[in-house]
Amino acid sequence: MARKIMIYGDGSVSGGEVSKVRVFGDGTIQTDVVADSIKVYGTAMFNGKVEAEEIKILGEALFNGQVKAKKMSVYGTATFEQEVTMNRLSVYGMVQLSKDAVIEKLKNMGYIQINERLKGRKIKSYGSITGRGRLQTETLLSKGVLQLEGDIEGEELIFKGGVCQAALVNGENVVIEVATICQCHSIGATNLTIKKAAFKSNQRALMVAEEIEGDQLNLRCIRAKVVRGDVIKLGDHSTIDRLEYRTLVASPSKTISVSQSVRS
């Protein structure tokens, strides 16, 4: 891979197998490219498939073909129009995922838009994740904004700040700390804790759901139509239309309201 692609001004080149790609101006790579290293400092458009050991975007990049990379960092803006496969992705700027993405380890300090499915093993987000897509992961730690319209599924899901608009939040162990008013359709877990976030939360912090279900439920600051669980601990600021339980422990609070309760 001795050949290099270097674009300093406006240019359009073919791809191929190269050692590195550097775009300092406004460049287009018209065909498939396989590289050890790709770095974009200006504006770049890749019209073919891209495969690289490392990709770094400090400017703007548009990928119109499939992308495979071991490691990628985005400090500027990256848009992926086709499928993405990566071992590691770090986002400090903006990323748009138009199709399915498989990313083993993801760290987000910026903004990510998911339009289809993002599948990962370990995801940490301190920025924003939005879109109409869905998320599947083994572990998730979200300390920023998570606002997805699709399902969010994983073994261990921790939301410090809340989660909004999801059709379903489902996991083995789920912790939701709400800092504002959040709304999801359904929440399910083997072990589920919902409570008011300790940091910067206002008095209106609330998790709103149609249905909450699990084995062990520890709930505060919720409003739900139906809550089902084996062992339920119910705390302050909880409003439930129908409560189904085997064992119930409720705090003596005037801010708890249950319209109908059924012991199974």
C-alpha positions as CSV (number, residue, x, y, z in Angstrom):
1,M,0.0,0.0,0.0
2,A,2.7,2.5,-1.0
3,R,0.3,4.8,-2.9
4,K,-1.2,7.8,-1.1
5,I,-4.1,10.0,-1.8
6,M,-3.4,13.7,-0.9
7,I,-6.0,16.4,-1.8
8,Y,-5.1,20.0,-0.9
9,G,-7.5,22.0,-3.1
10,D,-10.6,20.9,-5.0
11,G,-10.1,17.4,-6.5
12,S,-11.7,14.2,-7.5
13,V,-9.7,10.9,-7.6
14,S,-10.2,7.2,-7.8
15,G,-9.7,5.0,-4.7
16,G,-8.0,1.6,-4.6
17,E,-5.6,0.2,-2.0
18,V,-3.5,3.0,-0.4
19,S,-1.5,3.6,2.7
20,K,-3.3,6.8,3.6
21,V,-5.8,9.4,2.5
22,R,-5.5,13.0,3.5
23,V,-8.1,15.7,2.5
24,F,-7.2,19.3,3.3
25,G,-9.5,21.0,0.7
26,D,-12.6,19.8,-1.0
27,G,-12.2,16.2,-2.3
28,T,-14.1,13.4,-3.7
29,I,-13.0,9.7,-3.8
30,Q,-15.1,8.2,-6.5
31,T,-14.5,4.5,-6.0
32,D,-13.9,1.9,-3.3
33,V,-10.9,2.7,-1.0
34,V,-8.9,0.5,1.3
35,A,-6.5,2.4,3.5
36,D,-4.4,2.2,6.7
37,S,-5.3,5.7,7.7
38,I,-7.9,8.3,6.5
39,K,-7.9,11.9,7.8
40,V,-10.2,14.6,6.6
41,Y,-9.4,18.2,7.6
42,G,-11.6,19.9,4.9
43,T,-14.6,18.4,3.1
44,A,-14.6,14.9,1.6
45,M,-17.1,12.7,-0.2
46,F,-16.6,9.0,-0.5
47,N,-18.7,7.5,-3.2
48,G,-17.6,3.9,-2.9
49,K,-17.0,1.5,0.0
50,V,-14.5,2.5,2.6
51,E,-12.3,0.1,4.6
52,A,-9.7,1.4,7.0
53,E,-7.7,0.7,10.1
54,E,-8.3,4.3,11.4
55,I,-10.5,7.2,10.3
56,K,-10.4,10.7,11.7
57,I,-12.8,13.5,10.7
58,L,-11.9,17.0,11.7
59,G,-13.9,18.6,8.9
60,E,-16.9,17.3,7.1
61,A,-17.2,13.8,5.5
62,L,-20.0,12.1,3.5
63,F,-19.8,8.4,3.1
64,N,-22.2,7.1,0.3
65,G,-21.0,3.5,0.6
66,Q,-20.5,1.0,3.3
67,V,-17.9,1.7,5.9
68,K,-15.7,-0.7,7.9
69,A,-13.1,0.6,10.3
70,K,-11.3,-0.6,13.4
71,K,-11.1,2.9,14.9
72,M,-12.8,6.1,14.1
73,S,-12.9,9.6,15.7
74,V,-15.2,12.4,14.6
75,Y,-14.5,16.0,15.7
76,G,-16.4,17.6,12.9
77,T,-19.3,16.1,11.0
78,A,-19.7,12.6,9.5
79,T,-22.8,11.3,7.5
80,F,-23.1,7.6,6.7
81,E,-25.7,6.8,4.0
82,Q,-25.1,3.0,4.1
83,E,-24.2,0.3,6.7
84,V,-21.4,0.9,9.2
85,T,-19.2,-1.7,11.0
86,M,-16.6,-0.5,13.5
87,N,-14.7,-1.8,16.5
88,R,-14.5,1.6,18.2
89,L,-16.2,5.0,17.5
90,S,-15.5,8.3,19.4
91,V,-17.8,11.2,18.7
92,Y,-17.0,14.8,19.7
93,G,-18.9,16.4,16.8
94,M,-21.9,15.2,14.8
95,V,-22.7,11.8,13.3
96,Q,-25.7,10.7,11.3
97,L,-26.3,7.0,10.8
98,S,-28.8,6.6,8.0
99,K,-28.7,2.7,7.9
100,D,-27.8,-0.1,10.3
101,A,-24.6,0.3,12.3
102,V,-22.7,-2.3,14.3
103,I,-20.2,-0.6,16.7
104,E,-18.5,-2.6,19.4
105,K,-17.5,0.3,21.6
106,L,-19.1,3.8,21.3
107,K,-18.2,6.9,23.2
108,N,-20.3,10.0,22.5
109,M,-19.5,13.4,23.6
110,G,-21.4,15.2,20.8
111,Y,-24.5,14.4,18.8
112,I,-25.6,11.2,17.1
113,Q,-28.7,10.7,15.0
114,I,-29.8,7.1,14.5
115,N,-32.3,6.4,11.7
116,E,-32.3,2.6,11.6
117,R,-30.6,0.3,14.1
118,L,-27.4,0.8,16.2
119,K,-26.1,-2.4,17.7
120,G,-23.2,-2.3,20.1
121,R,-21.5,-4.0,23.0
122,K,-20.5,-1.0,25.2
123,I,-22.0,2.4,24.7
124,K,-21.3,5.5,26.8
125,S,-23.0,8.8,25.9
126,Y,-22.5,12.2,27.5
127,G,-24.0,14.1,24.7
128,S,-27.2,13.6,22.6
129,I,-28.6,10.5,20.8
130,T,-31.7,11.2,18.8
131,G,-33.7,9.8,15.9
132,R,-36.4,7.4,14.8
133,G,-34.1,4.3,15.1
134,R,-33.6,1.7,17.7
135,L,-30.6,0.7,19.9
136,Q,-29.4,-2.7,21.0
137,T,-26.4,-3.1,23.3
138,E,-25.0,-5.1,26.2
139,T,-24.3,-2.1,28.4
140,L,-25.4,1.5,28.1
141,L,-24.5,4.5,30.2
142,S,-26.3,7.7,29.2
143,K,-25.6,10.9,31.0
144,G,-26.9,13.2,28.3
145,V,-30.0,13.4,26.1
146,L,-31.4,10.1,24.8
147,Q,-34.5,10.6,22.6
148,L,-35.2,7.7,20.3
149,E,-38.5,6.6,18.8
150,G,-37.6,3.0,18.5
151,D,-36.8,0.3,21.1
152,I,-33.9,0.4,23.4
153,E,-32.7,-3.0,24.6
154,G,-29.7,-4.2,26.6
155,E,-28.5,-6.2,29.5
156,E,-27.6,-3.2,31.7
157,L,-29.1,0.2,30.9
158,I,-28.4,3.2,33.0
159,F,-30.0,6.6,32.2
160,K,-28.8,9.5,34.2
161,G,-30.9,12.3,32.9
162,G,-33.8,10.4,31.5
163,V,-35.0,8.7,28.2
164,C,-37.7,10.0,26.0
165,Q,-40.0,8.9,23.2
166,A,-38.9,5.2,23.1
167,A,-41.5,2.7,22.1
168,L,-39.9,0.2,24.5
169,V,-37.1,0.2,27.1
170,N,-36.2,-3.3,28.0
171,G,-33.3,-4.9,29.9
172,E,-32.0,-7.2,32.6
173,N,-31.0,-4.3,34.9
174,V,-32.4,-0.9,34.2
175,V,-31.9,2.4,36.1
176,I,-33.6,5.6,35.0
177,E,-32.8,8.8,36.8
178,V,-35.1,11.5,35.5
179,A,-34.1,15.2,35.5
180,T,-37.1,16.5,33.6
181,I,-40.5,15.1,32.3
182,C,-39.7,12.0,30.1
183,Q,-42.2,9.8,28.3
184,C,-41.9,6.3,26.9
185,H,-44.6,3.8,25.9
186,S,-43.4,0.7,27.8
187,I,-40.6,-0.1,30.2
188,G,-39.7,-3.6,31.2
189,A,-36.8,-5.2,33.2
190,T,-35.9,-7.9,35.6
191,N,-34.7,-5.3,38.0
192,L,-35.9,-1.7,37.5
193,T,-35.3,1.5,39.4
194,I,-36.8,4.8,38.5
195,K,-36.1,7.8,40.6
196,K,-35.5,11.6,40.4
197,A,-31.9,12.5,39.4
198,A,-29.8,13.9,42.2
199,F,-28.1,16.5,39.9
200,K,-29.8,19.6,38.5
201,S,-33.3,18.1,38.6
202,N,-36.3,20.3,38.9
203,Q,-39.5,19.6,40.9
204,R,-41.3,18.4,37.8
205,A,-39.0,15.5,37.1
206,L,-41.3,12.6,36.1
207,M,-41.2,9.4,34.1
208,V,-44.5,8.9,32.1
209,A,-45.3,5.5,30.6
210,E,-48.3,3.5,29.5
211,E,-46.9,0.3,31.0
212,I,-44.1,-0.6,33.5
213,E,-43.4,-4.3,34.1
214,G,-40.7,-6.3,35.9
215,D,-39.8,-8.7,38.6
216,Q,-38.2,-6.3,41.1
217,L,-39.5,-2.7,40.8
218,N,-38.3,0.3,42.8
219,L,-40.3,3.3,41.6
220,R,-40.4,7.0,42.3
221,C,-41.5,10.0,40.3
222,I,-43.7,8.0,37.8
223,R,-47.0,8.3,36.1
224,A,-48.2,5.1,34.5
225,K,-51.5,3.5,33.4
226,V,-50.4,0.0,34.4
227,V,-47.6,-1.3,36.7
228,R,-47.0,-5.0,37.0
229,G,-44.4,-6.7,39.2
230,D,-43.5,-9.4,41.7
231,V,-42.0,-7.2,44.3
232,I,-42.8,-3.5,44.1
233,K,-41.4,-0.7,46.2
234,L,-43.4,2.5,45.6
235,G,-42.0,5.9,46.6
236,D,-42.9,9.6,46.4
237,H,-44.6,11.3,43.4
238,S,-46.1,8.1,41.9
239,T,-49.4,8.1,40.1
240,I,-50.7,4.7,38.8
241,D,-54.1,3.8,37.3
242,R,-53.8,0.1,37.8
243,L,-51.2,-1.7,40.0
244,E,-50.7,-5.5,39.9
245,Y,-48.3,-7.0,42.4
246,R,-47.4,-10.0,44.6
247,T,-45.5,-8.0,47.3
248,L,-45.9,-4.3,47.8
249,V,-44.0,-1.9,49.9
250,A,-45.2,1.7,49.7
251,S,-43.8,4.7,51.6
252,P,-46.3,6.6,53.7
253,S,-46.5,9.6,51.3
254,K,-49.4,11.8,50.3
255,T,-47.8,12.0,46.8
256,I,-48.6,8.4,46.0
257,S,-51.9,7.8,44.1
258,V,-53.2,4.4,43.0
259,S,-56.6,4.2,41.4
260,Q,-56.8,0.4,41.4
261,S,-54.6,-2.3,42.9
262,V,-54.7,-6.0,42.4
263,R,-52.7,-8.6,44.4
264,S,-51.9,-11.6,42.2
